[in-house]
Amino acid sequence: MALLSKKDRGLILDPLADNNPITIQVLGICSALAITAQLKASIVMGISVMFVLGVGNVVISLMRNIIPSKIRIIVQLVVVAALVIIVDQVLKAFAYELSKTLSVFVGLIITNCIIMGRFEAFALGNGPWRSFLDGIGNAAGYALILVVVGFFRELLGSGTLLGFKVLGDPIAKTGLYAIGYENNGFMLLSPMALIVVGIIIWVQRARNKALIEEN
């Protein structure tokens, strides 16, 4: 971080907390609800968005002076679609079962408001390096929320983390199950993801009163 200026550090660190794209800007909520029942899927989706947004921001920044204003959205969609196809093919080649779990949500990265928003709001007006940092920062903020939500949903809903049984065996009644603990199946349903995100938003605003909007 010492190699980065204060403004550059802010591009990476601000989206992790007080300018988080999900909890503050309320963007990218759909995938946060849909794919966070498993921690592994949450991590892979976060990495995928980080690749698409980081590289996409650089490409759009490099092309910003030659993109006609009237077709800039179309150009942005072409860039993000090409990157999403790369992600989708890599997942199918090296993690096929996980790609089936993520299903259409990898393709829906194309319509992720965070990506199009950063292209439009930042990459079109800044150089490649700062655009790259902005993309990585916002994608990391998005991934952070996905990982936190996925952690609690898988742990409380299935008793596992990354597929490993961490609370014991529910069939053999070992670990916490030996004292009567049962998995909360509701945690695996999409509405519970919304509740977990809501709790994160509540904690965030309780910690920083400046984030509370006045009526």
PyMOL commands that set and color helices and strands:
alter all, ss='L'
color gray80, all
select helices_A, chain A and resi 6-16+29-34+39-63+69-94+96-102+104-111+113-121+123-125+128-158+175-179+185-188+190-207+209-211
alter helices_A, ss='H'
color red, helices_A
select strands_A, chain A and resi 160-161+164-165
alter strands_A, ss='S'
color yellow, strands_A
deselect
rebuild
show_as cartoon
